[in-house]
């Protein structure tokens, strides 16, 4: 797969002007999107009448093979967008910020004066090979076998992200919630050795006796091995007990020193204050453990709230990033997700995704998890997309995997 980006412009005169000419496409495996940033009227044509440019968009049937009868209405519906109104002598140009993604049929019309109008911007062509599409089909098959996550809340989704991170870094040691270490590689190897020894003992019972001395030596060696293992386990347990005792002794010494200092200052109320402080300390710890990051309001009423703060490189405009995400409607229904397989990657701030993502993702660090609430105006607006009704506010749970 290759991605090419280059300047692109079209001239809109009388009649219907398509977004691309028929010979523009590189091949049947190309995905083309265009972002227009400027509209300018031709000043050489003398006309004082205002000129209005409109865009008409509809879904491209070629991108939705095998659609059912319910989707036929979507293909027949056409959306009209007024881009700008220009006039020679007063309004020569106007800034734009509109992107036409792959999968849409687009054409433009001009009404009013005779002056033609030029639209300019940037075109992105994604050239895919047959191998890319075969890999995409395998990814889709894997996605079909995934469990339905539509009923998961944000906490359960965070747990799922944690499991994904654990699978990606299997070499790191895990610790349980109570602070005790998990199963290590050494313990697994010792268990495998014990199982192997048991199998050898069973095989020796079935085989004919080879000699009393050989059996005694083997039994002695096995007993010595077991004794060494028991000694190692006992050493580990004694080390744990010693550390616990040392921690308890230090805590008792601190409590005694605090209580003695309070008794010297206020003999009558010292013991009471020490009890109050002891009861207040766990409550403070509980507050810090349950503390959440505040919600932030960004441009266009986009709301973000960090669930987990990441570390390392920061996602910035112009960087290519890879993410996992789950998209939900306002009623909690999942309409799209990427939680396994190949991560979703794109250039941030280049108009390759909805505007709400370009606003809500910058500032995240690798490993960070963020909830992004996007109003319909910065999502898909009035468009009817399979699985997303028109004027839908969307919520995304996003985890940042890489920044390039």
RODO-2510 file (C-alpha; in nm, 4 decimals, decimal comma):
residues 404
     n   res          X          Y          Z
     1     x     0,0000     0,0000     0,0000
     2     x     0,1267     0,3508    -0,0876
     3     x    -0,0091     0,6963     0,0052
     4     x     0,0407     1,0016    -0,2170
     5     x    -0,0630     1,3595    -0,1343
     6     x    -0,0534     1,6445    -0,3881
     7     x    -0,2270     1,9791    -0,4622
     8     x    -0,5595     1,9523    -0,6459
     9     x    -0,7965     2,2070    -0,8031
    10     x    -1,1024     2,2067    -1,0304
    11     x    -1,2764     2,4704    -1,2446
    12     x    -1,6529     2,5027    -1,2028
    13     x    -1,8391     2,6587    -1,4939
    14     x    -2,1868     2,5955    -1,6372
    15     x    -2,3556     2,2597    -1,5930
    16     x    -2,2501     1,9767    -1,3623
    17     x    -1,8803     1,9531    -1,2786
    18     x    -1,7702     1,6145    -1,1322
    19     x    -1,5114     1,5967    -0,8556
    20     x    -1,2833     1,3846    -1,0795
    21     x    -1,2549     1,3273    -1,4497
    22     x    -1,3150     0,9756    -1,5784
    23     x    -0,9451     0,9150    -1,6501
    24     x    -0,8297     1,0441    -1,3079
    25     x    -0,8391     0,7148    -1,1138
    26     x    -0,5105     0,5239    -1,1012
    27     x    -0,6756     0,1822    -1,0756
    28     x    -0,9594    -0,0116    -0,9233
    29     x    -0,7696    -0,0543    -0,5962
    30     x    -0,7274     0,3215    -0,5300
    31     x    -0,8996     0,5198    -0,2524
    32     x    -0,9122     0,8933    -0,3212
    33     x    -1,0171     1,1762    -0,0859
    34     x    -1,0068     1,5520    -0,1444
    35     x    -0,9966     1,8411     0,1018
    36     x    -1,0759     2,1883    -0,0373
    37     x    -0,9378     2,4894     0,1504
    38     x    -1,0058     2,7834    -0,0860
    39     x    -1,2634     2,9047    -0,3414
    40     x    -1,1739     3,1908    -0,5829
    41     x    -1,3689     3,3619    -0,8616
    42     x    -1,2159     3,4321    -1,2027
    43     x    -1,1651     3,8142    -1,2128
    44     x    -1,1057     3,8203    -1,5905
    45     x    -1,4764     3,7674    -1,6660
    46     x    -1,6725     4,0903    -1,6237
    47     x    -1,9914     4,0108    -1,4358
    48     x    -2,1389     4,1911    -1,1346
    49     x    -2,3814     3,9150    -1,0429
    50     x    -2,3012     3,6939    -0,7393
    51     x    -2,2026     3,3338    -0,8063
    52     x    -2,3082     3,0508    -0,5709
    53     x    -2,1322     2,7129    -0,5700
    54     x    -2,3162     2,4034    -0,4441
    55     x    -2,1972     2,0445    -0,3937
    56     x    -2,4188     1,7368    -0,4342
    57     x    -2,3066     1,4135    -0,2654
    58     x    -2,4416     1,0573    -0,2566
    59     x    -2,3077     0,7162    -0,1586
    60     x    -2,1130     0,5299    -0,4269
    61     x    -2,2651     0,1874    -0,4955
    62     x    -1,9214     0,0482    -0,5879
    63     x    -1,8103     0,0755    -0,2255
    64     x    -2,1129    -0,1163    -0,0866
    65     x    -2,1310    -0,4467    -0,2646
    66     x    -2,3902    -0,6904    -0,1402
    67     x    -2,6089    -0,4238     0,0271
    68     x    -2,9640    -0,5223     0,1206
    69     x    -3,2913    -0,3547     0,0216
    70     x    -3,2916    -0,1320     0,3308
    71     x    -2,9673     0,0352     0,2115
    72     x    -3,1116     0,1152    -0,1322
    73     x    -3,2710     0,4312     0,0091
    74     x    -2,9276     0,5535     0,1179
    75     x    -2,7901     0,5280    -0,2366
    76     x    -3,0880     0,7135    -0,3823
    77     x    -3,0668     1,0043    -0,1359
    78     x    -2,8590     1,3042    -0,2417
    79     x    -2,7272     1,5685    -0,0024
    80     x    -2,6890     1,9312    -0,1104
    81     x    -2,4192     2,1570     0,0426
    82     x    -2,3752     2,5291    -0,0291
    83     x    -1,9995     2,5962    -0,0333
    84     x    -1,9698     2,9701    -0,1000
    85     x    -2,1074     3,2818    -0,2704
    86     x    -1,8567     3,5075    -0,4526
    87     x    -1,8889     3,8286    -0,6554
    88     x    -1,6449     4,0224    -0,8735
    89     x    -1,5580     4,3590    -0,7232
    90     x    -1,6357     4,2705    -0,3598
    91     x    -1,5792     3,9028    -0,2684
    92     x    -1,3050     3,7464    -0,4795
    93     x    -1,2270     3,4426    -0,2609
    94     x    -1,3414     3,2539     0,0470
    95     x    -1,1647     3,0036     0,2760
    96     x    -1,3088     2,6514     0,2931
    97     x    -1,2582     2,3441     0,5109
    98     x    -1,4471     2,0523     0,3628
    99     x    -1,3331     1,6967     0,2880
   100     x    -1,4930     1,4523     0,0455
   101     x    -1,3939     1,0981     0,1582
   102     x    -1,3783     0,7801    -0,0528
   103     x    -1,7073     0,6084    -0,1236
   104     x    -1,9027     0,9206    -0,2298
   105     x    -2,0152     1,0460    -0,5699
   106     x    -1,9688     1,4250    -0,5844
   107     x    -2,0477     1,6929    -0,8435
   108     x    -2,0715     2,0751    -0,8309
   109     x    -2,3047     2,3351    -0,9846
   110     x    -2,2802     2,7119    -1,0347
   111     x    -2,5736     2,9505    -1,0242
   112     x    -2,5850     3,3278    -1,0772
   113     x    -2,3245     3,5156    -1,2804
   114     x    -2,1102     3,3941    -1,5679
   115     x    -1,7731     3,4018    -1,3879
   116     x    -1,6210     3,0543    -1,3311
   117     x    -1,4981     2,9563    -0,9845
   118     x    -1,1862     2,7596    -0,8904
   119     x    -1,1739     2,5236    -0,5897
   120     x    -0,8246     2,4355    -0,4631
   121     x    -0,6927     2,2086    -0,1894
   122     x    -0,5215     1,8763    -0,1365
   123     x    -0,5817     1,5281    -0,2781
   124     x    -0,4802     1,2030    -0,1011
   125     x    -0,4551     0,8782    -0,3020
   126     x    -0,4190     0,5437    -0,1245
   127     x    -0,2957     0,2849    -0,3758
   128     x    -0,3758    -0,0688    -0,2570
   129     x    -0,2661    -0,4031    -0,3969
   130     x    -0,4533    -0,7329    -0,4065
   131     x    -0,2453    -0,8497    -0,1086
   132     x    -0,3688    -0,5553     0,1033
   133     x    -0,7279    -0,6462     0,0256
   134     x    -0,6710    -1,0133     0,1039
   135     x    -0,5241    -0,9116     0,4398
   136     x    -0,8225    -0,6836     0,4994
   137     x    -1,0610    -0,9732     0,4356
   138     x    -0,8782    -1,1883     0,6885
   139     x    -0,8975    -0,9056     0,9426
   140     x    -1,2720    -0,8778     0,8815
   141     x    -1,3113    -1,2517     0,9413
   142     x    -1,1263    -1,2138     1,2703
   143     x    -1,3482    -0,9213     1,3679
   144     x    -1,6605    -1,1291     1,3030
   145     x    -1,5410    -1,3867     1,5555
   146     x    -1,4892    -1,1247     1,8255
   147     x    -1,7323    -1,1016     2,1124
   148     x    -1,9951    -0,8268     2,1118
   149     x    -1,8834    -0,5340     2,3264
   150     x    -2,1996    -0,3266     2,2894
   151     x    -2,2967    -0,3878     2,6541
   152     x    -1,9591    -0,2929     2,8010
   153     x    -1,9330     0,0234     3,0056
   154     x    -1,6216     0,2437     3,0157
   155     x    -1,4663     0,0571     3,3135
   156     x    -1,5084    -0,2820     3,1463
   157     x    -1,3638    -0,1411     2,8251
   158     x    -1,0583    -0,0203     3,0194
   159     x    -1,0168    -0,3749     3,1540
   160     x    -1,0241    -0,5043     2,7967
   161     x    -0,7580    -0,2529     2,6939
   162     x    -0,5451    -0,3678     2,9899
   163     x    -0,5713    -0,7294     2,8706
   164     x    -0,4587    -0,6197     2,5239
   165     x    -0,1573    -0,4443     2,6753
   166     x    -0,0671    -0,7536     2,8796
   167     x    -0,0708    -0,9720     2,5662
   168     x     0,1555    -0,7251     2,3820
   169     x     0,4140    -0,7215     2,6677
   170     x     0,4201    -1,0848     2,7800
   171     x     0,7845    -1,0576     2,8994
   172     x     0,6970    -0,8205     3,1860
   173     x     0,6119    -0,9602     3,5311
   174     x     0,2619    -0,8998     3,6614
   175     x     0,1591    -0,8115     4,0147
   176     x    -0,1840    -0,8810     4,1604
   177     x    -0,3983    -0,6188     4,3372
   178     x    -0,2950    -0,7254     4,6905
   179     x     0,0732    -0,6772     4,6049
   180     x     0,1755    -1,0447     4,5902
   181     x     0,3875    -1,1466     4,2883
   182     x     0,2256    -1,3550     4,0146
   183     x     0,3484    -1,6817     3,8674
   184     x     0,7081    -1,6502     3,7421
   185     x     0,8950    -1,8459     3,4755
   186     x     1,1058    -2,0204     3,7408
   187     x     0,7966    -2,1548     3,9177
   188     x     0,6551    -2,2843     3,5890
   189     x     0,9847    -2,4580     3,5115
   190     x     0,9935    -2,6184     3,8592
   191     x     0,6364    -2,7493     3,8117
   192     x     0,7318    -2,8964     3,4734
   193     x     1,0345    -3,0658     3,6303
   194     x     0,8181    -3,2179     3,9051
   195     x     0,5722    -3,3534     3,6485
   196     x     0,8599    -3,4992     3,4483
   197     x     1,0006    -3,6698     3,7593
   198     x     0,6620    -3,8218     3,8427
   199     x     0,6375    -3,9648     3,4919
   200     x     0,9871    -4,1131     3,5216
   201     x     0,8951    -4,2764     3,8544
   202     x     0,5846    -4,4339     3,6986
   203     x     0,7895    -4,5649     3,4036
   204     x     1,0502    -4,7135     3,6397
   205     x     0,7797    -4,9016     3,8313
   206     x     0,6676    -5,0671     3,5073
   207     x     1,0212    -5,1503     3,3855
   208     x     1,2100    -5,4548     3,5253
   209     x     1,4447    -5,3860     3,8146
   210     x     1,7912    -5,2906     3,6810
   211     x     1,9745    -5,3087     4,0113
   212     x     1,9288    -5,2116     4,3711
   213     x     2,2224    -4,9727     4,3749
   214     x     2,1050    -4,7773     4,0679
   215     x     1,7576    -4,7377     4,2172
   216     x     1,8976    -4,6153     4,5476
   217     x     2,1163    -4,3589     4,3733
   218     x     1,8269    -4,2321     4,1643
   219     x     1,5982    -4,2094     4,4665
   220     x     1,8646    -4,0263     4,6650
   221     x     1,9250    -3,7778     4,3824
   222     x     1,5524    -3,7151     4,3547
   223     x     1,5215    -3,6652     4,7284
   224     x     1,8123    -3,4197     4,7220
   225     x     1,6491    -3,2223     4,4409
   226     x     1,3198    -3,2070     4,6293
   227     x     1,4981    -3,1029     4,9469
   228     x     1,6760    -2,8205     4,7623
   229     x     1,3460    -2,7014     4,6146
   230     x     1,1811    -2,7111     4,9566
   231     x     1,4714    -2,5118     5,1021
   232     x     1,4346    -2,2471     4,8278
   233     x     1,0606    -2,2200     4,8928
   234     x     1,1199    -2,1937     5,2678
   235     x     1,3817    -1,9220     5,2094
   236     x     1,1354    -1,7254     4,9978
   237     x     0,8629    -1,7577     5,2628
   238     x     1,0998    -1,6532     5,5432
   239     x     1,2127    -1,3526     5,3395
   240     x     0,8506    -1,2485     5,2936
   241     x     0,7773    -1,2923     5,6653
   242     x     1,0893    -1,0941     5,7596
   243     x     0,9914    -0,8075     5,5299
   244     x     0,6381    -0,8049     5,6703
   245     x     0,7689    -0,8025     6,0267
   246     x     1,0114    -0,5213     5,9460
   247     x     0,7280    -0,3166     5,7906
   248     x     0,5057    -0,3766     6,0944
   249     x     0,7882    -0,2814     6,3330
   250     x     0,8570     0,0411     6,1422
   251     x     0,4879     0,1295     6,1433
   252     x     0,4658     0,0669     6,5206
   253     x     0,7741     0,2833     6,5819
   254     x     0,6265     0,5687     6,3775
   255     x     0,2949     0,5434     6,5616
   256     x     0,4723     0,5438     6,8990
   257     x     0,6860     0,8473     6,8070
   258     x     0,3808     1,0380     6,6812
   259     x     0,1738     0,9536     6,9850
   260     x     0,4583     1,0499     7,2255
   261     x     0,5046     1,3870     7,0524
   262     x     0,1348     1,4595     7,0757
   263     x     0,1203     1,3605     7,4439
   264     x     0,4010     1,6038     7,5279
   265     x     0,2277     1,8947     7,3527
   266     x    -0,1318     1,8275     7,4719
   267     x    -0,1493     1,5597     7,7430
   268     x    -0,5269     1,5620     7,7734
   269     x    -0,6209     1,5329     7,4024
   270     x    -0,3127     1,3636     7,2449
   271     x    -0,4505     1,0117     7,2302
   272     x    -0,7730     1,1315     7,0812
   273     x    -0,5945     1,3290     6,8067
   274     x    -0,3731     1,0336     6,7193
   275     x    -0,6814     0,8165     6,6758
   276     x    -0,8442     1,0823     6,4586
   277     x    -0,5317     1,1107     6,2408
   278     x    -0,5110     0,7329     6,2053
   279     x    -0,8735     0,7178     6,0938
   280     x    -0,8268     1,0132     5,8546
   281     x    -0,5207     0,8652     5,6758
   282     x    -0,7032     0,5737     5,5042
   283     x    -0,9797     0,8070     5,3878
   284     x    -0,7198     1,0310     5,2199
   285     x    -0,5644     0,7290     5,0500
   286     x    -0,9056     0,6204     4,9252
   287     x    -0,9659     0,9645     4,7730
   288     x    -0,6371     0,9615     4,5847
   289     x    -0,6989     0,6081     4,4572
   290     x    -1,0472     0,6932     4,3251
   291     x    -0,9491     1,0362     4,1858
   292     x    -1,0470     1,0862     3,8219
   293     x    -0,9147     1,3273     3,5634
   294     x    -1,1459     1,6234     3,4947
   295     x    -1,3431     1,6707     3,1768
   296     x    -1,2188     1,9359     2,9334
   297     x    -1,4218     2,1355     2,6824
   298     x    -1,2392     2,1934     2,3530
   299     x    -1,3152     2,3646     2,0235
   300     x    -1,6669     2,3105     1,8878
   301     x    -1,7987     2,1770     2,2250
   302     x    -1,5884     1,8607     2,1972
   303     x    -1,5589     1,7094     2,5489
   304     x    -1,2588     1,4921     2,6477
   305     x    -1,1728     1,3083     2,9678
   306     x    -0,8517     1,1114     3,0222
   307     x    -0,8975     0,7685     3,1832
   308     x    -0,5284     0,6698     3,1814
   309     x    -0,2369     0,9104     3,1284
   310     x     0,0208     0,7697     2,8855
   311     x     0,3978     0,8158     2,8643
   312     x     0,6393     0,8959     2,5853
   313     x     0,5768     1,0776     2,2525
   314     x     0,2754     1,3115     2,2273
   315     x     0,0180     1,2981     1,9460
   316     x     0,0487     1,6214     1,7460
   317     x    -0,0910     1,7604     1,4206
   318     x     0,0921     1,6127     1,1208
   319     x     0,2028     1,2952     1,3056
   320     x     0,0934     0,9489     1,1906
   321     x    -0,0658     0,7695     1,4857
   322     x    -0,2136     0,4225     1,5506
   323     x    -0,5106     0,3725     1,7858
   324     x    -0,7639     0,1264     1,9206
   325     x    -1,1169     0,2575     1,9625
   326     x    -1,4824     0,1787     2,0318
   327     x    -1,7507     0,4128     1,8927
   328     x    -2,0936     0,4426     2,0531
   329     x    -2,4150     0,6300     1,9847
   330     x    -2,5811     0,8422     2,2529
   331     x    -2,7920     0,5382     2,3539
   332     x    -2,4768     0,3307     2,4193
   333     x    -2,5028     0,1150     2,1046
   334     x    -2,1659     0,0296     1,9434
   335     x    -2,1551     0,1228     1,5738
   336     x    -1,7820     0,0675     1,5088
   337     x    -1,4741    -0,0698     1,6880
   338     x    -1,1094    -0,1681     1,6480
   339     x    -0,9925    -0,3703     1,9490
   340     x    -0,7747    -0,6393     1,7865
   341     x    -0,5884    -0,7205     1,4664
   342     x    -0,4316    -0,4344     1,2719
   343     x    -0,4643    -0,0982     1,4552
   344     x    -0,6321     0,1977     1,2844
   345     x    -0,3681     0,4512     1,1706
   346     x    -0,3958     0,7957     1,0097
   347     x    -0,2311     1,1403     0,9900
   348     x    -0,3612     1,3633     1,2695
   349     x    -0,5025     1,7030     1,1726
   350     x    -0,5010     1,6335     0,7955
   351     x    -0,8754     1,5800     0,7525
   352     x    -0,8448     1,2019     0,7093
   353     x    -1,0941     1,1443     0,9941
   354     x    -1,3933     1,3332     1,1306
   355     x    -1,3177     1,6812     1,2647
   356     x    -1,3986     1,5756     1,6236
   357     x    -1,1029     1,3310     1,6230
   358     x    -0,8601     1,5957     1,4930
   359     x    -0,9699     1,8175     1,7861
   360     x    -0,9978     1,5586     2,0650
   361     x    -0,6887     1,3370     2,0163
   362     x    -0,3965     1,5894     2,0206
   363     x    -0,2152     1,5876     2,3544
   364     x    -0,2504     1,2128     2,4200
   365     x     0,0639     1,0105     2,4958
   366     x     0,1404     0,6486     2,4069
   367     x    -0,0555     0,4129     2,6345
   368     x    -0,3080     0,6833     2,7243
   369     x    -0,6823     0,6206     2,7178
   370     x    -0,9336     0,9012     2,6563
   371     x    -1,3112     0,9404     2,6201
   372     x    -1,4072     1,1831     2,3413
   373     x    -1,7662     1,3137     2,3119
   374     x    -1,8268     1,4684     1,9687
   375     x    -2,1360     1,6698     1,8673
   376     x    -2,3035     1,5749     1,5403
   377     x    -2,1801     1,8901     1,3653
   378     x    -1,8163     1,7730     1,4041
   379     x    -1,8995     1,4059     1,3309
   380     x    -2,1133     1,3086     1,0282
   381     x    -2,3757     1,5853     1,0550
   382     x    -2,6903     1,5254     0,8489
   383     x    -2,5373     1,2383     0,6497
   384     x    -2,7080     0,9001     0,6680
   385     x    -2,4446     0,6314     0,7175
   386     x    -2,5196     0,2620     0,7822
   387     x    -2,5387     0,2205     1,1600
   388     x    -2,5345     0,5983     1,2353
   389     x    -2,8600     0,8002     1,2148
   390     x    -2,8449     1,1646     1,0944
   391     x    -2,7512     1,4333     1,3504
   392     x    -2,6020     1,1778     1,5909
   393     x    -2,3725     1,2781     1,8773
   394     x    -2,0925     1,0200     1,9053
   395     x    -1,8741     0,8981     2,1929
   396     x    -1,5381     0,7249     2,1367
   397     x    -1,3145     0,5361     2,3805
   398     x    -0,9641     0,5757     2,2291
   399     x    -0,6282     0,4226     2,3278
   400     x    -0,3090     0,5579     2,1653
   401     x    -0,0645     0,2847     2,0565
   402     x     0,2080     0,4643     1,8567
   403     x     0,3203     0,8037     1,7242
   404     x     0,5438     0,8277     1,4145
***
